[in-house]
C-alpha cells in the first residue's frame, strides 16, 4: 500500500472525504481532525497522529499500530479486529465503541472509562489497565495474560472464557463479575473484592 500523492490532507482533516478505506495514512499528522463517520476500514494508520481527533462513529477496522489516539473522540467507533498494538489511547472517549477481536498488546490505555465496552475476543496481553473502569464490560474470551488490572473496577464485568494467566488483580473490584470457564492461573488477588463472584484461583 502506497500513499497516494493526490491525497488532500486538508480535505481529510475537515472531514469532507468520507471514504478513506484502504488508504495509506501511515505517520500522517491528523491531530484534531474531523473524521466523524469516516470509513477507514483497511487503511494504514500506523504511527499516525490522531490525538484530539473526532472519530465518532468512524469505521476503524484498520492498522493503527503505534498510532496516537490520546484525547480522541472515539464514541461509537468500530475497532473490530483492528491492530492497535502499541497505540496510545490515553484519555480517549470510547463510549459505545467496539473492540471485538482487536489487538491491543502494548497499548497505553490509561484514564479510560471502558464501562459496558465490547472487548470480546480482544488480545489484551500485558496491557496496563491499572485503576481502569471496566464496569459491566464484555470481556468474554479475551486474553488478559500479564495484564495489570490492579485496583481496576470490574464490577459485573463478563469474563467468561477469558484467560488470566499471571494477571495482576491486586485490590481490583470483581464484585458480581461473571467468570464462567474463566482461566485464573497465577493471578495476584491480594486485597481484591470477589464478593458474589464464584472465582477459583489456579
C-alpha positions in Angstrom: 0.0 0.0 0.0 1.5 3.3 -1.0 0.3 6.8 -0.1 -1.4 8.5 -2.9 0.2 11.7 -4.0 -3.2 13.1 -4.8 -4.4 12.9 -1.2 -5.8 16.2 0.0 -4.8 16.2 3.7 -6.7 19.5 4.3 -9.9 18.0 3.0 -9.3 14.9 5.1 -8.8 17.0 8.2 -12.1 18.9 7.5 -13.9 15.6 7.2 -15.2 16.3 3.6 -13.8 12.9 2.4 -15.9 10.1 3.9 -14.4 7.1 2.2 -10.8 6.5 3.1 -10.9 2.8 3.0 -7.5 1.1 2.2 -5.7 4.4 2.0 -2.2 4.7 3.3 -2.0 7.4 6.0 0.9 6.0 8.0 2.7 8.6 10.0 0.4 11.4 8.9 -0.5 14.2 11.3 -4.2 14.3 11.7 -4.3 15.7 15.2 -7.6 17.5 15.9 -9.0 16.4 12.5 -12.8 15.9 12.0 -13.1 12.3 10.9 -16.5 11.6 12.3 -18.4 8.8 10.4 -15.4 8.3 8.0 -14.8 4.9 6.6 -11.2 4.0 7.3 -11.6 0.2 7.0 -8.4 -1.4 5.8 -6.5 1.9 6.0 -2.9 2.0 7.1 -2.8 4.5 10.0 0.3 3.0 11.7 2.2 5.7 13.6 -0.4 8.4 12.6 -1.0 11.3 15.0 -4.8 11.2 15.7 -4.6 12.9 19.1 -7.7 15.0 19.8 -9.3 13.9 16.5 -13.1 13.5 16.2 -13.5 9.9 15.1 -17.1 9.5 16.4 -18.8 6.6 14.6 -15.8 6.0 12.3 -15.0 2.6 10.8 -11.6 1.8 12.1 -11.0 -1.8 11.3 -7.6 -0.8 10.3 -3.8 -0.9 11.0 -3.4 1.6 13.9 -0.2 0.1 15.2 1.6 2.7 17.2 -0.9 5.4 16.4 -1.6 8.3 18.9 -5.3 8.4 19.7 -4.8 10.3 23.0 -7.7 12.5 23.8 -9.6 11.5 20.7 -13.4 11.2 20.5 -13.9 7.5 19.7 -17.6 7.3 20.6 -19.3 4.5 18.7 -16.2 3.8 16.6 -15.8 0.4 15.1 -12.4 -1.2 16.0 -13.4 -4.8 15.4 -10.2 -6.8 14.6 -8.2 -3.6 14.4 -4.4 -3.7 15.0 -3.9 -1.3 18.0 -0.6 -2.8 19.2 1.4 -0.1 20.8 -1.2 2.5 20.2 -1.8 5.4 22.7 -5.4 5.6 23.9 -4.8 7.7 26.9 -7.8 9.8 28.0 -9.8 8.9 24.8 -13.6 8.9 24.9 -14.6 5.3 23.9 -18.3 5.2 24.9 -20.2 2.6 22.8 -17.1 1.8 20.8 -16.5 -1.9 19.8 -13.1 -3.5 20.2 -14.2 -7.1 19.4 -11.2 -9.2 18.4 -8.9 -6.1 18.5 -5.2 -6.5 19.1 -4.2 -4.2 22.0 -0.9 -5.7 23.2 1.3 -3.0 24.5 -1.3 -0.3 24.1 -1.4 2.7 26.5 -4.9 2.6 28.0 -4.6 4.9 30.9 -7.5 7.0 32.1 -10.1 5.2 30.0 -13.7 4.6 31.0 -14.5 1.2 29.4 -17.8 0.7 31.2 -20.0 -1.6 29.1 -17.5 -1.7 26.2 -17.4 -4.7 23.9 -14.0 -6.3 24.1 -14.9 -9.8 23.3 -12.0 -11.9 22.0 -9.6 -9.0 22.2 -5.9 -9.5 22.8 -5.1 -7.5 26.0 -1.9 -9.3 26.9 0.4 -7.1 29.0 -1.9 -4.1 28.8 -1.8 -1.7 31.7 -5.4 -1.1 32.9 -4.5 -0.3 36.4 -7.3 1.8 38.0 -9.3 1.3 34.9 -13.1 1.4 34.8 -14.5 -1.8 33.2 -17.9 -1.8 34.9 -20.1 -4.3 33.0 -17.5 -4.5 30.3 -17.9 -7.5 27.9 -14.5 -9.3 28.3 -15.7 -12.8 27.1 -12.9 -14.9 25.6 -10.3 -12.1 26.0 -6.6 -12.8 26.7 -5.6 -10.8 29.7 -2.4 -12.7 30.4 0.2 -10.5 32.1 -2.2 -7.5 32.2 -2.2 -5.1 35.1 -5.7 -4.7 36.4 -4.7 -3.6 39.9 -7.4 -1.5 41.5 -9.5 -1.8 38.4 -13.3 -1.7 38.6 -14.5 -4.9 37.1 -17.9 -5.0 38.9 -20.4 -7.1 36.9 -17.9 -7.5 34.0 -18.3 -10.6 31.9 -15.1 -12.5 32.0 -16.5 -15.8 30.7 -13.9 -17.9 28.8 -11.2 -15.2 29.4 -7.6 -16.1 30.0 -6.0 -14.5 33.1 -2.5 -16.0 33.3 -0.2 -14.0 35.6 -2.7 -11.2 35.6 -2.4 -8.6 38.4 -5.8 -8.2 40.1 -4.5 -6.7 43.3 -7.2 -4.7 45.1 -9.4 -5.0 42.0 -13.2 -4.8 42.3 -14.6 -8.1 40.9 -18.0 -7.7 42.7 -20.6 -9.9 40.9 -18.3 -10.5 37.9 -19.2 -13.4 35.6 -16.3 -15.9 35.5 -17.8 -19.0 33.8 -15.0 -21.2 32.4 -12.5 -18.4 33.0 -8.9 -19.4 33.4 -7.2 -17.9 36.5 -3.6 -19.1 36.6 -1.0 -17.5 38.8 -3.1 -14.3 39.3 -2.5 -11.8 42.0 -5.7 -11.3 44.1 -4.3 -9.6 47.2 -7.0 -7.3 48.6 -9.4 -7.9 45.7 -13.1 -7.7 46.2 -14.6 -11.0 44.9 -18.0 -10.9 46.7 -20.7 -12.6 44.6 -18.0 -14.0 42.2 -17.5 -17.7 42.0 -13.8 -17.4 41.5 -11.4 -20.3 41.5 -7.7 -19.3 41.6 -5.5 -21.6 39.6 
